Amino acid sequence: MTKWVRYRHNDTIGFGTIEHSVISVHSGEMFGEAVPTGQTLPHAEVELLAPCEPSKIIGLWNNFHALAAKLNQPEPAEPLYFLKAPSSVIAPGARVAQPKCYAGKVVYEGELGIVIGKRCSAISVAEADEHIFGYTCVNDITAADILNRDPTFPQWSRAKSFDGFGPFGPAIKTGLDPAGLSVRTILNGAERQNYPVSDMIFSPQQLVSLISHDMTLLPGDLICCGTSVGVGVMKEPVNSVIIAIEGIGELGNEFHR
């Protein structure tokens, strides 16, 4: 199992693996031929970036049994998803600002993220693992008041695609089976979410397979697996949000109203 990161060091962007706060620099491509150079960098000397640059971000709605039951929603027969703009991505630790054009409620959503490692189209569930590069932490930030503001058209992509509304990272963990993990969200020091990945209606492998029948998935694409109970509004002038998944790490950002 390996943790992959992207970083900026002396105005140079690179990637590598991280262990015990030391980054082993690699050359080539993270999703292709990645070769260790022998150079190492202390974590403290670099700025971590989002661990990859997805061509598309796919977010799931209503993918947990517990949340479906709480909302009194029927469990879907197939994945329900939206597309989130890649321009919403922001680095771990970066500040997220309230959009100037929107004064309404903004909510956090702690989620497990799937990072695709190999191009795939119309693959089977059994083939999914060989196309999954690894897993990461996601905060699927949402402008909640926009979602259903127009009764004729739910605005999923708009509500979730403001600049800065797509933090993920800080690393991509490979060789991991997430089925036994839990997703925790800590808002201003208080735990607000703690739910098991195993409660998913559609597993990561099912999601990759089923979505690949709708669209070709490319290396670096990010699938946000959906959230469960405990989603809430970030109300303070400055809000510290940490998404923590054991084995992957902690994604921390501040949201400024």
C-alpha positions in Angstrom: 0.0 0.0 0.0 1.4 3.4 -1.1 0.4 7.0 -0.6 0.8 9.2 -3.7 0.9 13.0 -3.6 1.5 16.0 -5.9 3.4 19.0 -4.6 5.0 22.3 -5.5 8.6 22.8 -4.5 10.6 25.9 -5.5 8.0 26.7 -8.2 8.3 23.1 -9.6 5.4 20.8 -9.6 6.2 17.1 -9.0 4.8 13.9 -7.6 5.9 11.0 -5.5 5.1 8.7 -2.6 5.0 9.9 1.0 5.9 8.0 4.2 6.7 9.3 7.6 6.5 12.9 6.3 9.2 12.3 3.6 8.3 12.4 -0.1 10.2 10.1 -2.5 10.3 12.0 -5.7 9.3 10.2 -8.9 9.6 10.9 -12.6 7.3 9.9 -15.4 3.6 9.6 -14.8 1.7 8.8 -11.7 -0.8 6.7 -13.7 1.8 5.3 -16.1 5.5 4.6 -15.8 6.4 6.2 -12.4 10.1 5.8 -11.5 11.7 6.8 -8.2 14.5 9.3 -8.8 16.3 8.7 -5.5 15.6 12.3 -4.4 13.6 12.9 -1.2 11.9 16.0 0.2 10.6 16.7 3.7 6.9 17.3 3.7 7.5 20.5 5.6 9.4 22.0 2.6 6.7 21.5 0.0 3.2 22.7 -0.7 0.8 19.8 -1.2 -1.5 20.1 -4.2 -4.6 18.1 -5.0 -3.1 14.7 -5.7 -4.2 14.5 -9.3 -5.9 16.6 -12.0 -9.2 14.9 -12.9 -10.7 15.5 -16.4 -14.1 15.0 -14.7 -15.5 14.7 -11.2 -18.5 12.5 -10.7 -20.6 12.8 -7.5 -23.1 10.4 -6.2 -26.5 11.2 -4.6 -28.4 8.8 -2.3 -25.7 6.1 -2.1 -26.0 5.1 1.5 -28.7 3.0 3.2 -28.7 5.1 6.4 -29.2 8.5 4.6 -31.9 7.1 2.3 -33.8 5.9 5.4 -33.4 9.2 7.2 -34.6 11.2 4.2 -37.4 8.7 3.6 -36.1 8.3 0.0 -36.4 5.1 -2.0 -33.0 3.4 -2.6 -32.1 3.9 -6.3 -32.0 1.0 -8.8 -29.0 2.5 -10.4 -26.4 5.1 -9.4 -27.7 8.7 -9.3 -24.9 11.1 -10.1 -23.9 14.6 -11.3 -20.8 16.2 -12.8 -18.8 18.6 -10.8 -16.5 21.1 -12.5 -12.8 20.2 -12.3 -12.1 24.0 -11.8 -13.7 23.6 -8.4 -10.6 21.6 -7.2 -8.5 23.2 -4.5 -5.5 22.0 -2.6 -5.5 20.4 0.8 -5.1 23.1 3.4 -6.2 25.9 1.1 -8.8 28.5 2.1 -12.3 28.2 0.6 -14.2 31.4 0.3 -17.9 32.1 0.2 -18.8 32.9 -3.5 -19.4 36.6 -3.9 -22.5 36.0 -5.9 -24.1 33.7 -3.3 -25.0 34.5 0.3 -26.9 31.4 1.2 -26.1 28.2 3.2 -22.9 26.2 2.4 -22.6 22.7 3.6 -19.8 20.2 4.0 -20.1 16.6 2.8 -17.4 14.1 3.8 -16.9 11.4 1.3 -14.7 8.6 0.0 -13.2 9.3 -3.4 -12.2 6.8 -6.1 -9.3 7.7 -8.4 -9.3 6.0 -11.7 -5.9 4.7 -12.8 -6.6 3.2 -16.2 -8.9 4.1 -19.0 -12.1 2.1 -18.9 -15.3 1.8 -20.8 -18.1 -0.7 -20.3 -16.1 -2.9 -17.9 -17.5 -5.5 -15.5 -17.6 -5.3 -11.7 -14.9 -8.0 -11.6 -12.6 -5.8 -13.8 -13.1 -2.6 -11.7 -10.3 -3.1 -9.2 -7.7 -3.2 -12.0 -8.9 0.2 -13.2 -9.0 1.8 -9.7 -5.7 3.5 -8.9 -6.6 4.2 -5.3 -8.8 6.1 -2.8 -8.8 9.6 -1.3 -10.7 11.9 1.0 -13.3 14.3 -0.5 -15.2 17.3 0.9 -18.0 17.8 -1.7 -18.9 21.4 -0.7 -22.4 22.5 -1.7 -24.3 25.7 -2.0 -27.4 24.2 -0.6 -29.9 27.0 -1.4 -29.2 26.8 -5.1 -30.0 23.1 -5.5 -33.8 23.4 -5.6 -34.2 27.2 -6.1 -35.8 26.6 -9.5 -38.6 24.1 -9.1 -38.3 23.0 -12.7 -34.6 22.0 -12.7 -32.4 20.8 -9.8 -29.1 22.6 -10.1 -26.7 20.0 -8.9 -23.6 21.0 -11.0 -24.0 24.7 -10.3 -24.5 24.2 -6.5 -21.3 22.1 -6.3 -19.0 23.7 -8.8 -18.0 27.1 -7.4 -14.3 27.7 -7.3 -12.8 26.0 -4.2 -15.8 23.7 -3.7 -13.9 20.5 -4.7 -11.1 19.9 -2.1 -9.7 16.3 -2.1 -6.6 14.6 -0.9 -4.1 15.0 0.7 -3.0 11.7 -0.9 -4.2 8.8 -3.0 -3.8 5.5 -1.2 -3.2 2.5 -3.4 -3.7 -1.2 -2.5 -6.4 -0.4 -0.1 -9.7 -2.2 0.5 -12.0 0.6 1.8 -14.9 -1.7 2.7 -13.9 -1.8 6.4 -13.2 1.9 6.7 -15.3 4.8 8.1 -15.5 8.4 6.9 -15.3 11.0 9.7 -16.0 14.8 9.3 -14.8 17.2 12.1 -16.2 20.7 12.0 -14.6 23.3 14.2 -13.2 20.5 16.5 -16.5 18.6 16.8 -17.2 15.3 15.0 -20.3 15.7 12.8 -20.0 12.5 10.6 -18.8 9.0 11.3 -20.2 6.5 9.0 -19.1 3.1 7.5 -18.1 2.8 3.8 -19.8 -0.7 3.9 -23.2 1.1 4.2 -22.9 2.1 0.5 -25.8 1.0 -1.8 -23.4 0.7 -4.7 -19.8 -0.4 -3.8 -16.8 1.4 -5.4 -16.5 -1.5 -7.8 -20.1 -1.3 -8.9 -19.9 2.4 -9.3 -16.8 2.2 -11.6 -18.4 -0.6 -13.6 -21.8 1.0 -14.0 -20.6 4.6 -14.7 -18.1 3.2 -17.3 -21.1 2.0 -19.3 -22.3 5.6 -19.5 -19.0 7.4 -20.1 -15.3 6.5 -20.6 -13.4 7.0 -17.4 -9.8 8.3 -17.7 -6.8 8.1 -15.5 -7.1 10.7 -12.7 -10.9 10.9 -12.9 -12.5 11.2 -9.5 -15.7 9.5 -8.4 -17.1 10.9 -5.1 -19.0 8.0 -3.5 -21.7 10.1 -1.9 -22.2 11.0 1.8 -24.3 9.8 4.7 -26.0 11.2 7.7 -24.5 14.3 9.5 -24.2 16.8 6.7 -24.4 20.3 8.0 -24.1 24.0 7.4 -20.8 25.8 8.0 -22.1 28.8 10.0 -19.0 30.4 11.6 -17.1 33.3 10.0 -14.1 30.9 9.8 -14.9 27.1 9.7 -12.2 24.4 10.1 -13.3 21.2 8.3 -11.4 17.9 8.4 -12.4 14.8 6.4 -10.6 11.8 7.9 -10.4 8.3 6.6 -8.1 5.8 8.4 -5.4 4.5 6.1 -5.8 7.4 3.7 -5.3 10.5 5.9 -6.9 13.8 6.8 -8.1 16.4 4.4 -8.3 19.8 6.1 -9.5 23.1 4.7 -11.0 26.3 6.1 -14.2 27.8 4.8 -14.5 31.6 5.2 -18.0 33.1 5.0 
